[in-house]
């Protein structure tokens, strides 16, 4: 109970508030008598102290000191039986009580101490008993919700029935609003904003409780209305805390279920992409478990975070590694969001630094796919450009008519990404069917024929450059890019025409070939492309 409620008890009429009016909401947990000079020493807090003032009647300063001591001990207030030993309260004591918001009450001489103690303690005990009963009800209600796997709206509805106020839960994990009552003023306000617009600071008029454990925040619980008349804050706080516990359990269960589902979903997608499925029927049966349909064909788009693996070779400290992992997940999130905006039914599979999308466009959309993917790529690239130091490459495989053959499109998408590394093409989108001769060359890398080309047309120049610190191989590369025009090559290399002429003659000598011959030029160009692909394939 409070000082204000004590003054309103019918059985204690005649008591008068003398000072400390602004403290009448101070809570009383018990009533005690102090009638000795050192009585304030034994104050534990929240007591309403009553006294005859006998011990301090001869010195006006002592009542002021007592007020300060009681306030320091967090007592609820002081009741003085005026008229017997102390007829008037000194003005200094009144000023001190007002300054401290510490209530001083005049108790008529007709009341014995028990006349004050008994009704006050009866009210306190009755309320405590009521709160214990309500707490038991709260415990029972939320325990049933916890063990019976009730939904979030059911949890909120139970909370509303216990505290008499509607509630909204803002789930920051699954980005959803849940309501105990869709028609409440709070609920209507929440329904008018988007999830990304929400902030607790937008609703200062409501009670907001953060739902979190020691390591993780799960959301916010908003209660309609401020604390006030008809709203028992102790009971309400207990109910809110129990509701928070059950909400945390429910969200953790959903997160765990999602992780399990994602694990099995990823296993299925991995099997599909590496051709680890036996029949088309198996594909459709497993897809149906996740509400997917693979009745049409599709293609694969793979997004690679360029050169991020090299950071893991450097022996990162835990903090840097955590930031790097966060960067990867942010890029993945942006990629997923951008792709799903254009292809809502796209399926995705995350690897360490690569995210793979299976896209199944409608038949009438197939001609638009490449243009749409270029738009998606540019959107992703634009969103990460100003925030992160990494770039991305998107490799796109060809469309296959039957989803059972999607592994071919996946292999092509990976080949496109790998060719991007081999050709040093980053921050771009690479379509497998536009890779031209490099598609053929990529398939021959590592074969005896490609090694023979390297020994015949590349190794002599590499060895000579290494021995004499020359630049014959770069000169040859520039010559091929300039259409074998020596004058254009000299301009591109910023050297004199005669220097290029000399180098060209030296290249012909080392290769024992007349590079004015068209067929030999073609062979050298193929050897250079093979060298480029092979030289960068392990990057």
PyMOL commands that set and color helices and strands:
alter all, ss='L'
color gray80, all
select helices_A, chain A and resi 3-7+10-12+21-23+39-42+54-56+60-72+91-100+113-147+152-163+185-191+195-197+200-203+233-273+280-288+308-314+318-342+363-385+403-422+432-434+437-444+448-457+459-468+472-481+486-493+497-511+518-535
alter helices_A, ss='H'
color red, helices_A
select strands_A, chain A and resi 16-19+30-33+47-51+77-81+103-107+167-171+176-179+207-212+217-223+299-305+347-350+354-359+392-396+429-431
alter strands_A, ss='S'
color yellow, strands_A
deselect
rebuild
show_as cartoon
